[in-house]
Amino acid sequence: MVFQMSWQQHERLCDLQRSQEDFLVRYIRPIQEAHRLNHVVVPRDQDLFFARRDYFVQRPKLRPHQLEILAIATFTAETVLALGFEVIRHPESFRFDYGEIFEVKEMHSLGLS
């Protein structure tokens, strides 16, 4: 599911976590790097300060097979198991609020769709 989120949604998910920097480094950055390397999300003009950031709100379109391949190539089994065990031991270790992450009203107020 996280592989199919926009980078803006990644940021919102990261904001919900207790250890935001750790979550960002361990899970979000590898996913975004996989997006870049596989041309799923191509950040154009990312070095220009006032450039349009369409890639930031663009949701990747991945087929199920592509999703599997990206997930396997991005994370080791140990990383996936560690996240799973952490969630089992401490239910609050991974916070997820669907409404807050996938909210689109602010995009409409900015004139984006």
Secondary structure as a PSIPRED ss2 file (coil, helix, strand):
# PSIPRED VFORMAT (PSIPRED V4.0)

   1 M C   1.000  0.000  0.000
   2 V H   0.000  1.000  0.000
   3 F H   0.000  1.000  0.000
   4 Q H   0.000  1.000  0.000
   5 M C   1.000  0.000  0.000
   6 S C   1.000  0.000  0.000
   7 W H   0.000  1.000  0.000
   8 Q H   0.000  1.000  0.000
   9 Q H   0.000  1.000  0.000
  10 H H   0.000  1.000  0.000
  11 E H   0.000  1.000  0.000
  12 R H   0.000  1.000  0.000
  13 L H   0.000  1.000  0.000
  14 C H   0.000  1.000  0.000
  15 D H   0.000  1.000  0.000
  16 L H   0.000  1.000  0.000
  17 Q C   1.000  0.000  0.000
  18 R C   1.000  0.000  0.000
  19 S C   1.000  0.000  0.000
  20 Q H   0.000  1.000  0.000
  21 E H   0.000  1.000  0.000
  22 D H   0.000  1.000  0.000
  23 F H   0.000  1.000  0.000
  24 L H   0.000  1.000  0.000
  25 V H   0.000  1.000  0.000
  26 R H   0.000  1.000  0.000
  27 Y H   0.000  1.000  0.000
  28 I H   0.000  1.000  0.000
  29 R H   0.000  1.000  0.000
  30 P H   0.000  1.000  0.000
  31 I H   0.000  1.000  0.000
  32 Q H   0.000  1.000  0.000
  33 E H   0.000  1.000  0.000
  34 A H   0.000  1.000  0.000
  35 H H   0.000  1.000  0.000
  36 R H   0.000  1.000  0.000
  37 L H   0.000  1.000  0.000
  38 N C   1.000  0.000  0.000
  39 H C   1.000  0.000  0.000
  40 V C   1.000  0.000  0.000
  41 V C   1.000  0.000  0.000
  42 V C   1.000  0.000  0.000
  43 P C   1.000  0.000  0.000
  44 R C   1.000  0.000  0.000
  45 D C   1.000  0.000  0.000
  46 Q C   1.000  0.000  0.000
  47 D C   1.000  0.000  0.000
  48 L C   1.000  0.000  0.000
  49 F C   1.000  0.000  0.000
  50 F C   1.000  0.000  0.000
  51 A C   1.000  0.000  0.000
  52 R C   1.000  0.000  0.000
  53 R C   1.000  0.000  0.000
  54 D H   0.000  1.000  0.000
  55 Y H   0.000  1.000  0.000
  56 F H   0.000  1.000  0.000
  57 V H   0.000  1.000  0.000
  58 Q C   1.000  0.000  0.000
  59 R C   1.000  0.000  0.000
  60 P C   1.000  0.000  0.000
  61 K C   1.000  0.000  0.000
  62 L C   1.000  0.000  0.000
  63 R C   1.000  0.000  0.000
  64 P H   0.000  1.000  0.000
  65 H H   0.000  1.000  0.000
  66 Q H   0.000  1.000  0.000
  67 L H   0.000  1.000  0.000
  68 E H   0.000  1.000  0.000
  69 I H   0.000  1.000  0.000
  70 L H   0.000  1.000  0.000
  71 A H   0.000  1.000  0.000
  72 I H   0.000  1.000  0.000
  73 A H   0.000  1.000  0.000
  74 T H   0.000  1.000  0.000
  75 F C   1.000  0.000  0.000
  76 T C   1.000  0.000  0.000
  77 A H   0.000  1.000  0.000
  78 E H   0.000  1.000  0.000
  79 T H   0.000  1.000  0.000
  80 V H   0.000  1.000  0.000
  81 L H   0.000  1.000  0.000
  82 A H   0.000  1.000  0.000
  83 L H   0.000  1.000  0.000
  84 G H   0.000  1.000  0.000
  85 F H   0.000  1.000  0.000
  86 E H   0.000  1.000  0.000
  87 V H   0.000  1.000  0.000
  88 I H   0.000  1.000  0.000
  89 R H   0.000  1.000  0.000
  90 H C   1.000  0.000  0.000
  91 P H   0.000  1.000  0.000
  92 E H   0.000  1.000  0.000
  93 S H   0.000  1.000  0.000
  94 F C   1.000  0.000  0.000
  95 R C   1.000  0.000  0.000
  96 F C   1.000  0.000  0.000
  97 D C   1.000  0.000  0.000
  98 Y H   0.000  1.000  0.000
  99 G H   0.000  1.000  0.000
 100 E H   0.000  1.000  0.000
 101 I H   0.000  1.000  0.000
 102 F H   0.000  1.000  0.000
 103 E C   1.000  0.000  0.000
 104 V C   1.000  0.000  0.000
 105 K H   0.000  1.000  0.000
 106 E H   0.000  1.000  0.000
 107 M H   0.000  1.000  0.000
 108 H H   0.000  1.000  0.000
 109 S H   0.000  1.000  0.000
 110 L C   1.000  0.000  0.000
 111 G C   1.000  0.000  0.000
 112 L C   1.000  0.000  0.000
 113 S C   1.000  0.000  0.000
